[in-house]
């Protein structure tokens, strides 16, 4: 039976986080059960964008520190790596400029922790890609994953507990999309427009990467319109499991989803035998699940459309729609939305960007990547009514 540990952790105090992370892994048999002496171990946090830890967008640096220490205690060598979302774009005041990957690590607080703990940061943007041809796939038929990410003896997946505008939930499975380097991510969004197709692609990546261990940063989480502009919530737990499907199953329910099978990636991974998605078959250690489930959960605005078939979506599009919308009061005209739209549906024709709804595929990449939280979610009357009532 798959096992998931849930450990209380009230804040990001260094000692409390380390104690909670260690205890969560000890419930699973200890770090030595998964990481062997002499191994090169990749720790894969969530490095979505250049936002400070208090925004709850990225894995908190103190959780990263705790995992680095556990790896070293096992006699292994820790490395830390990820590929941020979209083009690497930075800011100087209100002006856009090209960003060095180092800026992402620095702004999120992870660079300082890696320096203090002696963990090398590796780039997924260099070193080339390994190609995987997928059988019986209608949308993404070929995957190109970072050779660097795949070069380690073991991988520890360290996601942030959040909602996601396109696929509803981002956890251990979704976090491995960061093993796709550079602008290839945008290509996959174009190929897998419907959330079900995109989720299947995420599961295919997960089946290749195969992390040894997953550790959820859920001290502070995000609901509403995550993964970057939602509501920050104090959940106060660390979760861990050797089964990342089971970890996502429990994590999604902690956040507030009534059933993990609302999340296509979890359901598909369970159906493919990649892990346990049935909560009744998962053993919980530490805190009781019902004691940490969030009661005032807010789903993403796009949840109303999530399970609608593409055909039905076309038929109802006139009355039932969800689109990104530029909030001009917040917009700094940094062009991140323009540069990162997979289908070039955003352009600047006047002073501010605007969304061409005829081209928009509703992937919500613009909403996900905007540093200024200047992308709102615009709902039709019918979609808004369903969202507010359900």
NORJO-V288442 format. One record per residue. N is the residue number from 1. RES is the residue in one small letter. PSI is psi in whole degrees, 0 to 359 (999 if undefined). Layout:
n=N res=RES psi=PSI
n=N res=RES psi=PSI
This chain:
n=1 res=x psi=134
n=2 res=x psi=147
n=3 res=x psi=136
n=4 res=x psi=130
n=5 res=x psi=142
n=6 res=x psi=116
n=7 res=x psi=131
n=8 res=x psi=139
n=9 res=x psi=106
n=10 res=x psi=335
n=11 res=x psi=187
n=12 res=x psi=28
n=13 res=x psi=132
n=14 res=x psi=312
n=15 res=x psi=321
n=16 res=x psi=320
n=17 res=x psi=315
n=18 res=x psi=315
n=19 res=x psi=317
n=20 res=x psi=317
n=21 res=x psi=316
n=22 res=x psi=316
n=23 res=x psi=322
n=24 res=x psi=322
n=25 res=x psi=325
n=26 res=x psi=324
n=27 res=x psi=336
n=28 res=x psi=0
n=29 res=x psi=359
n=30 res=x psi=155
n=31 res=x psi=328
n=32 res=x psi=342
n=33 res=x psi=335
n=34 res=x psi=330
n=35 res=x psi=124
n=36 res=x psi=153
n=37 res=x psi=135
n=38 res=x psi=352
n=39 res=x psi=153
n=40 res=x psi=118
n=41 res=x psi=126
n=42 res=x psi=126
n=43 res=x psi=121
n=44 res=x psi=95
n=45 res=x psi=180
n=46 res=x psi=114
n=47 res=x psi=53
n=48 res=x psi=311
n=49 res=x psi=174
n=50 res=x psi=73
n=51 res=x psi=146
n=52 res=x psi=157
n=53 res=x psi=329
n=54 res=x psi=346
n=55 res=x psi=349
n=56 res=x psi=31
n=57 res=x psi=326
n=58 res=x psi=164
n=59 res=x psi=133
n=60 res=x psi=139
n=61 res=x psi=331
n=62 res=x psi=330
n=63 res=x psi=318
n=64 res=x psi=316
n=65 res=x psi=315
n=66 res=x psi=319
n=67 res=x psi=319
n=68 res=x psi=315
n=69 res=x psi=321
n=70 res=x psi=319
n=71 res=x psi=317
n=72 res=x psi=323
n=73 res=x psi=335
n=74 res=x psi=358
n=75 res=x psi=16
n=76 res=x psi=170
n=77 res=x psi=119
n=78 res=x psi=140
n=79 res=x psi=152
n=80 res=x psi=131
n=81 res=x psi=154
n=82 res=x psi=166
n=83 res=x psi=113
n=84 res=x psi=162
n=85 res=x psi=140
n=86 res=x psi=190
n=87 res=x psi=145
n=88 res=x psi=98
n=89 res=x psi=133
n=90 res=x psi=185
n=91 res=x psi=146
n=92 res=x psi=100
n=93 res=x psi=238
n=94 res=x psi=10
n=95 res=x psi=140
n=96 res=x psi=143
n=97 res=x psi=160
n=98 res=x psi=139
n=99 res=x psi=140
n=100 res=x psi=139
n=101 res=x psi=331
n=102 res=x psi=330
n=103 res=x psi=325
n=104 res=x psi=313
n=105 res=x psi=322
n=106 res=x psi=313
n=107 res=x psi=325
n=108 res=x psi=355
n=109 res=x psi=359
n=110 res=x psi=330
n=111 res=x psi=317
n=112 res=x psi=316
n=113 res=x psi=317
n=114 res=x psi=321
n=115 res=x psi=316
n=116 res=x psi=327
n=117 res=x psi=357
n=118 res=x psi=33
n=119 res=x psi=127
n=120 res=x psi=135
n=121 res=x psi=129
n=122 res=x psi=148
n=123 res=x psi=135
n=124 res=x psi=357
n=125 res=x psi=347
n=126 res=x psi=165
n=127 res=x psi=356
n=128 res=x psi=179
n=129 res=x psi=149
n=130 res=x psi=135
n=131 res=x psi=134
n=132 res=x psi=121
n=133 res=x psi=126
n=134 res=x psi=137
n=135 res=x psi=147
n=136 res=x psi=42
n=137 res=x psi=133
n=138 res=x psi=336
n=139 res=x psi=275
n=140 res=x psi=106
n=141 res=x psi=343
n=142 res=x psi=130
n=143 res=x psi=137
n=144 res=x psi=110
n=145 res=x psi=150
n=146 res=x psi=124
n=147 res=x psi=325
n=148 res=x psi=313
n=149 res=x psi=327
n=150 res=x psi=1
n=151 res=x psi=358
n=152 res=x psi=161
n=153 res=x psi=324
n=154 res=x psi=154
n=155 res=x psi=133
n=156 res=x psi=122
n=157 res=x psi=120
n=158 res=x psi=78
n=159 res=x psi=170
n=160 res=x psi=137
n=161 res=x psi=112
n=162 res=x psi=159
n=163 res=x psi=169
n=164 res=x psi=129
n=165 res=x psi=328
n=166 res=x psi=309
n=167 res=x psi=13
n=168 res=x psi=320
n=169 res=x psi=137
n=170 res=x psi=122
n=171 res=x psi=221
n=172 res=x psi=321
n=173 res=x psi=308
n=174 res=x psi=327
n=175 res=x psi=334
n=176 res=x psi=356
n=177 res=x psi=338
n=178 res=x psi=349
n=179 res=x psi=354
n=180 res=x psi=123
n=181 res=x psi=152
n=182 res=x psi=217
n=183 res=x psi=1
n=184 res=x psi=330
n=185 res=x psi=316
n=186 res=x psi=322
n=187 res=x psi=320
n=188 res=x psi=328
n=189 res=x psi=322
n=190 res=x psi=323
n=191 res=x psi=328
n=192 res=x psi=76
n=193 res=x psi=317
n=194 res=x psi=140
n=195 res=x psi=326
n=196 res=x psi=316
n=197 res=x psi=319
n=198 res=x psi=320
n=199 res=x psi=322
n=200 res=x psi=322
n=201 res=x psi=319
n=202 res=x psi=319
n=203 res=x psi=324
n=204 res=x psi=318
n=205 res=x psi=314
n=206 res=x psi=320
n=207 res=x psi=337
n=208 res=x psi=315
n=209 res=x psi=318
n=210 res=x psi=70
n=211 res=x psi=146
n=212 res=x psi=331
n=213 res=x psi=146
n=214 res=x psi=136
n=215 res=x psi=116
n=216 res=x psi=126
n=217 res=x psi=101
n=218 res=x psi=25
n=219 res=x psi=311
n=220 res=x psi=136
n=221 res=x psi=188
n=222 res=x psi=131
n=223 res=x psi=193
n=224 res=x psi=222
n=225 res=x psi=64
n=226 res=x psi=174
n=227 res=x psi=7
n=228 res=x psi=347
n=229 res=x psi=22
n=230 res=x psi=196
n=231 res=x psi=127
n=232 res=x psi=131
n=233 res=x psi=137
n=234 res=x psi=104
n=235 res=x psi=321
n=236 res=x psi=35
n=237 res=x psi=158
n=238 res=x psi=134
n=239 res=x psi=149
n=240 res=x psi=151
n=241 res=x psi=152
n=242 res=x psi=348
n=243 res=x psi=103
n=244 res=x psi=338
n=245 res=x psi=315
n=246 res=x psi=323
n=247 res=x psi=315
n=248 res=x psi=323
n=249 res=x psi=309
n=250 res=x psi=317
n=251 res=x psi=317
n=252 res=x psi=325
n=253 res=x psi=327
n=254 res=x psi=317
n=255 res=x psi=327
n=256 res=x psi=355
n=257 res=x psi=137
n=258 res=x psi=328
n=259 res=x psi=135
n=260 res=x psi=338
n=261 res=x psi=358
n=262 res=x psi=337
n=263 res=x psi=112
n=264 res=x psi=319
n=265 res=x psi=320
n=266 res=x psi=314
n=267 res=x psi=313
n=268 res=x psi=319
n=269 res=x psi=321
n=270 res=x psi=318
n=271 res=x psi=330
n=272 res=x psi=3
n=273 res=x psi=23
n=274 res=x psi=355
n=275 res=x psi=180
n=276 res=x psi=122
n=277 res=x psi=1
n=278 res=x psi=111
n=279 res=x psi=332
n=280 res=x psi=346
n=281 res=x psi=15
n=282 res=x psi=128
n=283 res=x psi=127
n=284 res=x psi=128
n=285 res=x psi=151
n=286 res=x psi=232
n=287 res=x psi=150
n=288 res=x psi=140
n=289 res=x psi=314
n=290 res=x psi=339
n=291 res=x psi=345
n=292 res=x psi=359
n=293 res=x psi=134
n=294 res=x psi=128
n=295 res=x psi=334
n=296 res=x psi=44
n=297 res=x psi=136
n=298 res=x psi=120
n=299 res=x psi=162
n=300 res=x psi=150
n=301 res=x psi=328
n=302 res=x psi=356
n=303 res=x psi=330
n=304 res=x psi=332
n=305 res=x psi=355
n=306 res=x psi=313
n=307 res=x psi=11
n=308 res=x psi=133
n=309 res=x psi=152
n=310 res=x psi=322
n=311 res=x psi=313
n=312 res=x psi=322
n=313 res=x psi=319
n=314 res=x psi=318
n=315 res=x psi=324
n=316 res=x psi=4
n=317 res=x psi=329
n=318 res=x psi=330
n=319 res=x psi=341
n=320 res=x psi=93
n=321 res=x psi=159
n=322 res=x psi=124
n=323 res=x psi=153
n=324 res=x psi=148
n=325 res=x psi=134
n=326 res=x psi=127
n=327 res=x psi=99
n=328 res=x psi=334
n=329 res=x psi=334
n=330 res=x psi=339
n=331 res=x psi=132
n=332 res=x psi=6
n=333 res=x psi=46
n=334 res=x psi=345
n=335 res=x psi=8
n=336 res=x psi=317
n=337 res=x psi=320
n=338 res=x psi=313
n=339 res=x psi=334
n=340 res=x psi=359
n=341 res=x psi=121
n=342 res=x psi=332
n=343 res=x psi=14
n=344 res=x psi=44
n=345 res=x psi=357
n=346 res=x psi=128
n=347 res=x psi=160
n=348 res=x psi=105
n=349 res=x psi=332
n=350 res=x psi=234
n=351 res=x psi=325
n=352 res=x psi=160
n=353 res=x psi=157
n=354 res=x psi=153
n=355 res=x psi=126
n=356 res=x psi=104
n=357 res=x psi=341
n=358 res=x psi=333
n=359 res=x psi=333
n=360 res=x psi=132
n=361 res=x psi=6
n=362 res=x psi=34
n=363 res=x psi=341
n=364 res=x psi=22
n=365 res=x psi=322
n=366 res=x psi=316
n=367 res=x psi=321
n=368 res=x psi=324
n=369 res=x psi=349
n=370 res=x psi=120
n=371 res=x psi=336
n=372 res=x psi=8
n=373 res=x psi=40
n=374 res=x psi=11
n=375 res=x psi=110
n=376 res=x psi=167
n=377 res=x psi=118
n=378 res=x psi=123
n=379 res=x psi=144
n=380 res=x psi=166
n=381 res=x psi=315
n=382 res=x psi=315
n=383 res=x psi=320
n=384 res=x psi=322
n=385 res=x psi=317
n=386 res=x psi=320
n=387 res=x psi=316
n=388 res=x psi=336
n=389 res=x psi=351
n=390 res=x psi=999
